[in-house]
């Protein structure tokens, strides 16, 4: 899903009642689920895309903080 960011993918499934989505990103060797939801129409709502985009930013920030902390610990 390039609309959210590079390396972001979407799993899709449907039955007679609804559409199901899982939006995820693989960063290094870890898969991060950014959002999962059920919807009535085929179109993904802007709110869902924005929530996944914000969560991707949070994941990347946390990973950067972890790297920075690890460097500080190793440097002391």
PyMOL Python script that loads the backbone (N, CA, C, O; Angstrom):
from pymol import cmd

cmd.read_pdbstr("""\
ATOM      1  N   UNK A   1       0.843  -1.177   0.000  1.00  0.00           N
ATOM      2  CA  UNK A   1       0.000   0.000   0.000  1.00  0.00           C
ATOM      3  C   UNK A   1       0.886   1.237   0.000  1.00  0.00           C
ATOM      4  O   UNK A   1       1.191   1.787   1.058  1.00  0.00           O
ATOM      5  N   UNK A   2       1.287   1.662  -1.149  1.00  0.00           N
ATOM      6  CA  UNK A   2       2.166   2.819  -1.273  1.00  0.00           C
ATOM      7  C   UNK A   2       1.524   4.094  -0.742  1.00  0.00           C
ATOM      8  O   UNK A   2       2.228   5.048  -0.411  1.00  0.00           O
ATOM      9  N   UNK A   3       0.190   4.122  -0.655  1.00  0.00           N
ATOM     10  CA  UNK A   3      -0.482   5.315  -0.130  1.00  0.00           C
ATOM     11  C   UNK A   3      -0.177   5.514   1.357  1.00  0.00           C
ATOM     12  O   UNK A   3      -0.297   6.627   1.869  1.00  0.00           O
ATOM     13  N   UNK A   4       0.212   4.453   2.044  1.00  0.00           N
ATOM     14  CA  UNK A   4       0.577   4.549   3.460  1.00  0.00           C
ATOM     15  C   UNK A   4       2.089   4.698   3.603  1.00  0.00           C
ATOM     16  O   UNK A   4       2.568   5.523   4.381  1.00  0.00           O
ATOM     17  N   UNK A   5       2.826   3.905   2.856  1.00  0.00           N
ATOM     18  CA  UNK A   5       4.271   3.989   2.909  1.00  0.00           C
ATOM     19  C   UNK A   5       4.908   2.811   2.213  1.00  0.00           C
ATOM     20  O   UNK A   5       4.247   1.803   1.963  1.00  0.00           O
ATOM     21  N   UNK A   6       6.197   2.926   1.895  1.00  0.00           N
ATOM     22  CA  UNK A   6       6.881   1.807   1.254  1.00  0.00           C
ATOM     23  C   UNK A   6       6.963   0.614   2.199  1.00  0.00           C
ATOM     24  O   UNK A   6       7.170   0.778   3.401  1.00  0.00           O
ATOM     25  N   UNK A   7       6.801  -0.572   1.655  1.00  0.00           N
ATOM     26  CA  UNK A   7       6.886  -1.777   2.458  1.00  0.00           C
ATOM     27  C   UNK A   7       5.640  -2.071   3.269  1.00  0.00           C
ATOM     28  O   UNK A   7       5.678  -2.906   4.173  1.00  0.00           O
ATOM     29  N   UNK A   8       4.528  -1.397   2.965  1.00  0.00           N
ATOM     30  CA  UNK A   8       3.263  -1.634   3.657  1.00  0.00           C
ATOM     31  C   UNK A   8       2.371  -2.470   2.749  1.00  0.00           C
ATOM     32  O   UNK A   8       2.244  -2.194   1.556  1.00  0.00           O
ATOM     33  N   UNK A   9       1.757  -3.498   3.332  1.00  0.00           N
ATOM     34  CA  UNK A   9       0.937  -4.432   2.561  1.00  0.00           C
ATOM     35  C   UNK A   9      -0.429  -4.592   3.206  1.00  0.00           C
ATOM     36  O   UNK A   9      -0.641  -4.214   4.359  1.00  0.00           O
ATOM     37  N   UNK A  10      -1.346  -5.158   2.440  1.00  0.00           N
ATOM     38  CA  UNK A  10      -2.703  -5.358   2.924  1.00  0.00           C
ATOM     39  C   UNK A  10      -3.149  -6.776   2.608  1.00  0.00           C
ATOM     40  O   UNK A  10      -3.030  -7.239   1.473  1.00  0.00           O
ATOM     41  N   UNK A  11      -3.658  -7.451   3.609  1.00  0.00           N
ATOM     42  CA  UNK A  11      -4.303  -8.749   3.406  1.00  0.00           C
ATOM     43  C   UNK A  11      -5.796  -8.495   3.310  1.00  0.00           C
ATOM     44  O   UNK A  11      -6.352  -7.732   4.100  1.00  0.00           O
ATOM     45  N   UNK A  12      -6.450  -9.136   2.342  1.00  0.00           N
ATOM     46  CA  UNK A  12      -7.875  -8.920   2.135  1.00  0.00           C
ATOM     47  C   UNK A  12      -8.614 -10.250   2.159  1.00  0.00           C
ATOM     48  O   UNK A  12      -8.128 -11.265   1.660  1.00  0.00           O
ATOM     49  N   UNK A  13      -9.784 -10.217   2.745  1.00  0.00           N
ATOM     50  CA  UNK A  13     -10.670 -11.377   2.723  1.00  0.00           C
ATOM     51  C   UNK A  13     -12.101 -10.844   2.770  1.00  0.00           C
ATOM     52  O   UNK A  13     -12.352  -9.735   3.242  1.00  0.00           O
ATOM     53  N   UNK A  14     -13.020 -11.644   2.277  1.00  0.00           N
ATOM     54  CA  UNK A  14     -14.422 -11.229   2.290  1.00  0.00           C
ATOM     55  C   UNK A  14     -15.313 -12.443   2.438  1.00  0.00           C
ATOM     56  O   UNK A  14     -14.959 -13.553   2.039  1.00  0.00           O
ATOM     57  N   UNK A  15     -16.462 -12.212   3.012  1.00  0.00           N
ATOM     58  CA  UNK A  15     -17.521 -13.208   3.016  1.00  0.00           C
ATOM     59  C   UNK A  15     -18.815 -12.476   2.658  1.00  0.00           C
ATOM     60  O   UNK A  15     -18.780 -11.311   2.262  1.00  0.00           O
ATOM     61  N   UNK A  16     -19.932 -13.143   2.792  1.00  0.00           N
ATOM     62  CA  UNK A  16     -21.193 -12.511   2.402  1.00  0.00           C
ATOM     63  C   UNK A  16     -21.574 -11.343   3.317  1.00  0.00           C
ATOM     64  O   UNK A  16     -22.419 -10.532   2.940  1.00  0.00           O
ATOM     65  N   UNK A  17     -20.979 -11.236   4.497  1.00  0.00           N
ATOM     66  CA  UNK A  17     -21.345 -10.186   5.456  1.00  0.00           C
ATOM     67  C   UNK A  17     -20.476  -8.932   5.352  1.00  0.00           C
ATOM     68  O   UNK A  17     -20.978  -7.823   5.535  1.00  0.00           O
ATOM     69  N   UNK A  18     -19.179  -9.089   5.060  1.00  0.00           N
ATOM     70  CA  UNK A  18     -18.291  -7.922   5.117  1.00  0.00           C
ATOM     71  C   UNK A  18     -16.963  -8.204   4.427  1.00  0.00           C
ATOM     72  O   UNK A  18     -16.669  -9.326   4.016  1.00  0.00           O
ATOM     73  N   UNK A  19     -16.171  -7.134   4.317  1.00  0.00           N
ATOM     74  CA  UNK A  19     -14.784  -7.206   3.863  1.00  0.00           C
ATOM     75  C   UNK A  19     -13.896  -7.126   5.097  1.00  0.00           C
ATOM     76  O   UNK A  19     -14.230  -6.424   6.051  1.00  0.00           O
ATOM     77  N   UNK A  20     -12.772  -7.832   5.092  1.00  0.00           N
ATOM     78  CA  UNK A  20     -11.845  -7.835   6.217  1.00  0.00           C
ATOM     79  C   UNK A  20     -10.473  -7.418   5.706  1.00  0.00           C
ATOM     80  O   UNK A  20     -10.032  -7.854   4.642  1.00  0.00           O
ATOM     81  N   UNK A  21      -9.812  -6.573   6.474  1.00  0.00           N
ATOM     82  CA  UNK A  21      -8.507  -6.072   6.061  1.00  0.00           C
ATOM     83  C   UNK A  21      -7.518  -6.131   7.225  1.00  0.00           C
ATOM     84  O   UNK A  21      -7.877  -5.917   8.383  1.00  0.00           O
ATOM     85  N   UNK A  22      -6.270  -6.425   6.883  1.00  0.00           N
ATOM     86  CA  UNK A  22      -5.154  -6.302   7.815  1.00  0.00           C
ATOM     87  C   UNK A  22      -4.079  -5.529   7.065  1.00  0.00           C
ATOM     88  O   UNK A  22      -3.642  -5.940   5.990  1.00  0.00           O
ATOM     89  N   UNK A  23      -3.662  -4.417   7.635  1.00  0.00           N
ATOM     90  CA  UNK A  23      -2.601  -3.608   7.043  1.00  0.00           C
ATOM     91  C   UNK A  23      -1.356  -3.820   7.899  1.00  0.00           C
ATOM     92  O   UNK A  23      -1.393  -3.663   9.119  1.00  0.00           O
ATOM     93  N   UNK A  24      -0.248  -4.180   7.238  1.00  0.00           N
ATOM     94  CA  UNK A  24       0.965  -4.496   7.992  1.00  0.00           C
ATOM     95  C   UNK A  24       2.208  -4.041   7.250  1.00  0.00           C
ATOM     96  O   UNK A  24       2.176  -3.760   6.052  1.00  0.00           O
ATOM     97  N   UNK A  25       3.297  -3.977   7.987  1.00  0.00           N
ATOM     98  CA  UNK A  25       4.586  -3.623   7.410  1.00  0.00           C
ATOM     99  C   UNK A  25       5.642  -4.571   7.956  1.00  0.00           C
ATOM    100  O   UNK A  25       5.607  -4.943   9.129  1.00  0.00           O
ATOM    101  N   UNK A  26       6.564  -4.952   7.113  1.00  0.00           N
ATOM    102  CA  UNK A  26       7.697  -5.756   7.556  1.00  0.00           C
ATOM    103  C   UNK A  26       8.916  -4.852   7.590  1.00  0.00           C
ATOM    104  O   UNK A  26       9.343  -4.311   6.570  1.00  0.00           O
ATOM    105  N   UNK A  27       9.463  -4.703   8.782  1.00  0.00           N
ATOM    106  CA  UNK A  27      10.658  -3.882   8.971  1.00  0.00           C
ATOM    107  C   UNK A  27      11.711  -4.806   9.563  1.00  0.00           C
ATOM    108  O   UNK A  27      11.537  -5.376  10.640  1.00  0.00           O
ATOM    109  N   UNK A  28      12.808  -4.937   8.825  1.00  0.00           N
ATOM    110  CA  UNK A  28      13.854  -5.891   9.153  1.00  0.00           C
ATOM    111  C   UNK A  28      13.219  -7.282   9.203  1.00  0.00           C
ATOM    112  O   UNK A  28      12.682  -7.731   8.190  1.00  0.00           O
ATOM    113  N   UNK A  29      13.259  -7.965  10.316  1.00  0.00           N
ATOM    114  CA  UNK A  29      12.704  -9.328  10.349  1.00  0.00           C
ATOM    115  C   UNK A  29      11.403  -9.415  11.152  1.00  0.00           C
ATOM    116  O   UNK A  29      10.975 -10.504  11.535  1.00  0.00           O
ATOM    117  N   UNK A  30      10.781  -8.269  11.401  1.00  0.00           N
ATOM    118  CA  UNK A  30       9.567  -8.238  12.222  1.00  0.00           C
ATOM    119  C   UNK A  30       8.389  -7.705  11.410  1.00  0.00           C
ATOM    120  O   UNK A  30       8.528  -6.754  10.641  1.00  0.00           O
ATOM    121  N   UNK A  31       7.237  -8.328  11.592  1.00  0.00           N
ATOM    122  CA  UNK A  31       6.010  -7.855  10.953  1.00  0.00           C
ATOM    123  C   UNK A  31       5.221  -7.072  11.995  1.00  0.00           C
ATOM    124  O   UNK A  31       4.953  -7.568  13.089  1.00  0.00           O
ATOM    125  N   UNK A  32       4.852  -5.840  11.640  1.00  0.00           N
ATOM    126  CA  UNK A  32       4.074  -4.964  12.510  1.00  0.00           C
ATOM    127  C   UNK A  32       2.677  -4.810  11.918  1.00  0.00           C
ATOM    128  O   UNK A  32       2.526  -4.329  10.795  1.00  0.00           O
ATOM    129  N   UNK A  33       1.664  -5.217  12.666  1.00  0.00           N
ATOM    130  CA  UNK A  33       0.282  -5.031  12.223  1.00  0.00           C
ATOM    131  C   UNK A  33      -0.094  -3.595  12.564  1.00  0.00           C
ATOM    132  O   UNK A  33      -0.104  -3.205  13.731  1.00  0.00           O
ATOM    133  N   UNK A  34      -0.400  -2.820  11.539  1.00  0.00           N
ATOM    134  CA  UNK A  34      -0.710  -1.412  11.731  1.00  0.00           C
ATOM    135  C   UNK A  34      -2.200  -1.189  11.983  1.00  0.00           C
ATOM    136  O   UNK A  34      -2.579  -0.252  12.686  1.00  0.00           O
ATOM    137  N   UNK A  35      -3.032  -2.039  11.418  1.00  0.00           N
ATOM    138  CA  UNK A  35      -4.474  -1.941  11.647  1.00  0.00           C
ATOM    139  C   UNK A  35      -5.153  -3.183  11.094  1.00  0.00           C
ATOM    140  O   UNK A  35      -4.657  -3.821  10.165  1.00  0.00           O
ATOM    141  N   UNK A  36      -6.273  -3.506  11.671  1.00  0.00           N
ATOM    142  CA  UNK A  36      -7.125  -4.567  11.137  1.00  0.00           C
ATOM    143  C   UNK A  36      -8.565  -4.121  11.387  1.00  0.00           C
ATOM    144  O   UNK A  36      -8.875  -3.546  12.430  1.00  0.00           O
ATOM    145  N   UNK A  37      -9.430  -4.389  10.426  1.00  0.00           N
ATOM    146  CA  UNK A  37     -10.791  -3.917  10.548  1.00  0.00           C
ATOM    147  C   UNK A  37     -11.721  -4.665   9.618  1.00  0.00           C
ATOM    148  O   UNK A  37     -11.296  -5.381   8.712  1.00  0.00           O
ATOM    149  N   UNK A  38     -12.986  -4.478   9.867  1.00  0.00           N
ATOM    150  CA  UNK A  38     -14.062  -5.062   9.068  1.00  0.00           C
ATOM    151  C   UNK A  38     -14.830  -3.897   8.462  1.00  0.00           C
ATOM    152  O   UNK A  38     -15.042  -2.877   9.118  1.00  0.00           O
ATOM    153  N   UNK A  39     -15.241  -4.049   7.226  1.00  0.00           N
ATOM    154  CA  UNK A  39     -15.986  -2.971   6.600  1.00  0.00           C
ATOM    155  C   UNK A  39     -17.075  -3.524   5.695  1.00  0.00           C
ATOM    156  O   UNK A  39     -17.039  -4.689   5.300  1.00  0.00           O
ATOM    157  N   UNK A  40     -18.027  -2.691   5.378  1.00  0.00           N
ATOM    158  CA  UNK A  40     -19.175  -3.104   4.565  1.00  0.00           C
ATOM    159  C   UNK A  40     -18.947  -2.878   3.074  1.00  0.00           C
ATOM    160  O   UNK A  40     -19.544  -3.569   2.249  1.00  0.00           O
ATOM    161  N   UNK A  41     -18.097  -1.924   2.718  1.00  0.00           N
ATOM    162  CA  UNK A  41     -17.867  -1.627   1.306  1.00  0.00           C
ATOM    163  C   UNK A  41     -16.450  -2.031   0.907  1.00  0.00           C
ATOM    164  O   UNK A  41     -15.606  -2.310   1.759  1.00  0.00           O
ATOM    165  N   UNK A  42     -16.213  -2.058  -0.366  1.00  0.00           N
ATOM    166  CA  UNK A  42     -14.896  -2.451  -0.866  1.00  0.00           C
ATOM    167  C   UNK A  42     -13.841  -1.365  -0.628  1.00  0.00           C
ATOM    168  O   UNK A  42     -12.659  -1.668  -0.463  1.00  0.00           O
ATOM    169  N   UNK A  43     -14.271  -0.111  -0.613  1.00  0.00           N
ATOM    170  CA  UNK A  43     -13.357   1.017  -0.462  1.00  0.00           C
ATOM    171  C   UNK A  43     -12.851   1.124   0.975  1.00  0.00           C
ATOM    172  O   UNK A  43     -13.615   0.951   1.925  1.00  0.00           O
ATOM    173  N   UNK A  44     -11.553   1.411   1.125  1.00  0.00           N
ATOM    174  CA  UNK A  44     -10.969   1.624   2.450  1.00  0.00           C
ATOM    175  C   UNK A  44     -11.134   3.101   2.812  1.00  0.00           C
ATOM    176  O   UNK A  44     -10.755   3.988   2.048  1.00  0.00           O
ATOM    177  N   UNK A  45     -11.699   3.342   3.976  1.00  0.00           N
ATOM    178  CA  UNK A  45     -11.963   4.709   4.419  1.00  0.00           C
ATOM    179  C   UNK A  45     -10.668   5.456   4.719  1.00  0.00           C
ATOM    180  O   UNK A  45      -9.663   4.856   5.101  1.00  0.00           O
ATOM    181  N   UNK A  46     -10.709   6.783   4.538  1.00  0.00           N
ATOM    182  CA  UNK A  46      -9.549   7.621   4.820  1.00  0.00           C
ATOM    183  C   UNK A  46      -9.097   7.502   6.269  1.00  0.00           C
ATOM    184  O   UNK A  46      -7.899   7.507   6.554  1.00  0.00           O
ATOM    185  N   UNK A  47     -10.063   7.393   7.188  1.00  0.00           N
ATOM    186  CA  UNK A  47      -9.713   7.264   8.615  1.00  0.00           C
ATOM    187  C   UNK A  47      -8.856   6.028   8.855  1.00  0.00           C
ATOM    188  O   UNK A  47      -7.900   6.075   9.629  1.00  0.00           O
ATOM    189  N   UNK A  48      -9.193   4.923   8.196  1.00  0.00           N
ATOM    190  CA  UNK A  48      -8.429   3.689   8.349  1.00  0.00           C
ATOM    191  C   UNK A  48      -7.012   3.857   7.807  1.00  0.00           C
ATOM    192  O   UNK A  48      -6.048   3.408   8.426  1.00  0.00           O
ATOM    193  N   UNK A  49      -6.892   4.499   6.662  1.00  0.00           N
ATOM    194  CA  UNK A  49      -5.567   4.730   6.068  1.00  0.00           C
ATOM    195  C   UNK A  49      -4.738   5.667   6.945  1.00  0.00           C
ATOM    196  O   UNK A  49      -3.550   5.431   7.162  1.00  0.00           O
ATOM    197  N   UNK A  50      -5.364   6.721   7.442  1.00  0.00           N
ATOM    198  CA  UNK A  50      -4.648   7.675   8.299  1.00  0.00           C
ATOM    199  C   UNK A  50      -4.192   7.026   9.603  1.00  0.00           C
ATOM    200  O   UNK A  50      -3.094   7.307  10.085  1.00  0.00           O
ATOM    201  N   UNK A  51      -5.022   6.165  10.172  1.00  0.00           N
ATOM    202  CA  UNK A  51      -4.656   5.476  11.420  1.00  0.00           C
ATOM    203  C   UNK A  51      -3.450   4.559  11.178  1.00  0.00           C
ATOM    204  O   UNK A  51      -2.523   4.528  11.988  1.00  0.00           O
ATOM    205  N   UNK A  52      -3.460   3.823  10.081  1.00  0.00           N
ATOM    206  CA  UNK A  52      -2.338   2.939   9.754  1.00  0.00           C
ATOM    207  C   UNK A  52      -1.072   3.754   9.491  1.00  0.00           C
ATOM    208  O   UNK A  52       0.019   3.363   9.905  1.00  0.00           O
ATOM    209  N   UNK A  53      -1.220   4.882   8.805  1.00  0.00           N
ATOM    210  CA  UNK A  53      -0.073   5.746   8.514  1.00  0.00           C
ATOM    211  C   UNK A  53       0.531   6.290   9.815  1.00  0.00           C
ATOM    212  O   UNK A  53       1.752   6.310   9.972  1.00  0.00           O
ATOM    213  N   UNK A  54      -0.317   6.726  10.739  1.00  0.00           N
ATOM    214  CA  UNK A  54       0.164   7.250  12.026  1.00  0.00           C
ATOM    215  C   UNK A  54       0.854   6.155  12.833  1.00  0.00           C
ATOM    216  O   UNK A  54       1.865   6.412  13.487  1.00  0.00           O
ATOM    217  N   UNK A  55       0.326   4.959  12.793  1.00  0.00           N
ATOM    218  CA  UNK A  55       0.940   3.845  13.529  1.00  0.00           C
ATOM    219  C   UNK A  55       2.287   3.469  12.933  1.00  0.00           C
ATOM    220  O   UNK A  55       3.205   3.100  13.666  1.00  0.00           O
ATOM    221  N   UNK A  56       2.418   3.558  11.620  1.00  0.00           N
ATOM    222  CA  UNK A  56       3.709   3.284  10.976  1.00  0.00           C
ATOM    223  C   UNK A  56       4.747   4.303  11.446  1.00  0.00           C
ATOM    224  O   UNK A  56       5.892   3.944  11.721  1.00  0.00           O
ATOM    225  N   UNK A  57       4.355   5.551  11.536  1.00  0.00           N
ATOM    226  CA  UNK A  57       5.264   6.595  12.037  1.00  0.00           C
ATOM    227  C   UNK A  57       5.686   6.277  13.467  1.00  0.00           C
ATOM    228  O   UNK A  57       6.860   6.411  13.812  1.00  0.00           O
ATOM    229  N   UNK A  58       4.733   5.855  14.302  1.00  0.00           N
ATOM    230  CA  UNK A  58       5.045   5.510  15.694  1.00  0.00           C
ATOM    231  C   UNK A  58       6.026   4.338  15.776  1.00  0.00           C
ATOM    232  O   UNK A  58       6.959   4.359  16.580  1.00  0.00           O
ATOM    233  N   UNK A  59       5.814   3.330  14.953  1.00  0.00           N
ATOM    234  CA  UNK A  59       6.712   2.165  14.948  1.00  0.00           C
ATOM    235  C   UNK A  59       8.120   2.600  14.569  1.00  0.00           C
ATOM    236  O   UNK A  59       9.086   2.215  15.227  1.00  0.00           O
ATOM    237  N   UNK A  60       8.244   3.393  13.523  1.00  0.00           N
ATOM    238  CA  UNK A  60       9.568   3.831  13.067  1.00  0.00           C
ATOM    239  C   UNK A  60      10.255   4.704  14.110  1.00  0.00           C
ATOM    240  O   UNK A  60      11.467   4.610  14.305  1.00  0.00           O
ATOM    241  N   UNK A  61       9.477   5.555  14.782  1.00  0.00           N
ATOM    242  CA  UNK A  61      10.061   6.386  15.847  1.00  0.00           C
ATOM    243  C   UNK A  61      10.560   5.523  16.998  1.00  0.00           C
ATOM    244  O   UNK A  61      11.653   5.746  17.519  1.00  0.00           O
ATOM    245  N   UNK A  62       9.761   4.542  17.392  1.00  0.00           N
ATOM    246  CA  UNK A  62      10.165   3.668  18.495  1.00  0.00           C
ATOM    247  C   UNK A  62      11.429   2.890  18.140  1.00  0.00           C
ATOM    248  O   UNK A  62      12.327   2.747  18.970  1.00  0.00           O
ATOM    249  N   UNK A  63      11.500   2.391  16.914  1.00  0.00           N
ATOM    250  CA  UNK A  63      12.695   1.655  16.488  1.00  0.00           C
ATOM    251  C   UNK A  63      13.925   2.554  16.502  1.00  0.00           C
ATOM    252  O   UNK A  63      15.007   2.127  16.904  1.00  0.00           O
ATOM    253  N   UNK A  64      13.760   3.793  16.063  1.00  0.00           N
ATOM    254  CA  UNK A  64      14.883   4.734  16.078  1.00  0.00           C
ATOM    255  C   UNK A  64      15.332   5.016  17.508  1.00  0.00           C
ATOM    256  O   UNK A  64      16.529   5.077  17.786  1.00  0.00           O
ATOM    257  N   UNK A  65      14.361   5.190  18.423  1.00  0.00           N
ATOM    258  CA  UNK A  65      14.702   5.421  19.827  1.00  0.00           C
ATOM    259  C   UNK A  65      15.440   4.220  20.422  1.00  0.00           C
ATOM    260  O   UNK A  65      16.392   4.386  21.185  1.00  0.00           O
ATOM    261  N   UNK A  66      14.998   3.017  20.071  1.00  0.00           N
ATOM    262  CA  UNK A  66      15.666   1.812  20.565  1.00  0.00           C
ATOM    263  C   UNK A  66      17.095   1.727  20.061  1.00  0.00           C
ATOM    264  O   UNK A  66      17.994   1.352  20.813  1.00  0.00           O
ATOM    265  N   UNK A  67      17.319   2.073  18.793  1.00  0.00           N
ATOM    266  CA  UNK A  67      18.683   2.062  18.238  1.00  0.00           C
ATOM    267  C   UNK A  67      19.562   3.091  18.951  1.00  0.00           C
ATOM    268  O   UNK A  67      20.710   2.812  19.295  1.00  0.00           O
ATOM    269  N   UNK A  68      19.006   4.279  19.166  1.00  0.00           N
ATOM    270  CA  UNK A  68      19.753   5.338  19.842  1.00  0.00           C
ATOM    271  C   UNK A  68      20.117   4.920  21.263  1.00  0.00           C
ATOM    272  O   UNK A  68      21.250   5.125  21.697  1.00  0.00           O
ATOM    273  N   UNK A  69      19.166   4.335  21.990  1.00  0.00           N
ATOM    274  CA  UNK A  69      19.423   3.869  23.352  1.00  0.00           C
ATOM    275  C   UNK A  69      20.488   2.775  23.369  1.00  0.00           C
ATOM    276  O   UNK A  69      21.355   2.761  24.243  1.00  0.00           O
ATOM    277  N   UNK A  70      20.421   1.860  22.402  1.00  0.00           N
ATOM    278  CA  UNK A  70      21.404   0.776  22.337  1.00  0.00           C
ATOM    279  C   UNK A  70      22.811   1.329  22.086  1.00  0.00           C
ATOM    280  O   UNK A  70      23.782   0.835  22.659  1.00  0.00           O
ATOM    281  N   UNK A  71      22.921   2.347  21.238  1.00  0.00           N
ATOM    282  CA  UNK A  71      24.228   2.960  20.972  1.00  0.00           C
ATOM    283  C   UNK A  71      24.793   3.627  22.221  1.00  0.00           C
ATOM    284  O   UNK A  71      25.988   3.544  22.505  1.00  0.00           O
ATOM    285  N   UNK A  72      23.905   4.289  22.959  1.00  0.00           N
ATOM    286  CA  UNK A  72      24.348   4.947  24.205  1.00  0.00           C
ATOM    287  C   UNK A  72      24.856   3.921  25.205  1.00  0.00           C
ATOM    288  O   UNK A  72      25.893   4.128  25.836  1.00  0.00           O
ATOM    289  N   UNK A  73      24.136   2.821  25.355  1.00  0.00           N
ATOM    290  CA  UNK A  73      24.522   1.785  26.314  1.00  0.00           C
ATOM    291  C   UNK A  73      25.843   1.141  25.905  1.00  0.00           C
ATOM    292  O   UNK A  73      26.687   0.864  26.756  1.00  0.00           O
ATOM    293  N   UNK A  74      26.024   0.905  24.620  1.00  0.00           N
ATOM    294  CA  UNK A  74      27.252   0.275  24.137  1.00  0.00           C
ATOM    295  C   UNK A  74      28.428   1.223  24.169  1.00  0.00           C
ATOM    296  O   UNK A  74      29.574   0.785  24.266  1.00  0.00           O
ATOM    297  N   UNK A  75      28.167   2.510  24.088  1.00  0.00           N
ATOM    298  CA  UNK A  75      29.227   3.516  24.075  1.00  0.00           C
ATOM    299  C   UNK A  75      29.748   3.856  25.464  1.00  0.00           C
ATOM    300  O   UNK A  75      30.794   4.494  25.585  1.00  0.00           O
ATOM    301  N   UNK A  76      29.046   3.445  26.510  1.00  0.00           N
ATOM    302  CA  UNK A  76      29.464   3.785  27.881  1.00  0.00           C
ATOM    303  C   UNK A  76      30.362   2.743  28.473  1.00  0.00           C
ATOM    304  O   UNK A  76      30.798   2.881  29.616  1.00  0.00           O
TER     305      UNK A  76
END
""", "prot")
cmd.dss("prot")
cmd.show_as("cartoon", "prot")
cmd.util.cbc("prot")
cmd.orient("prot")
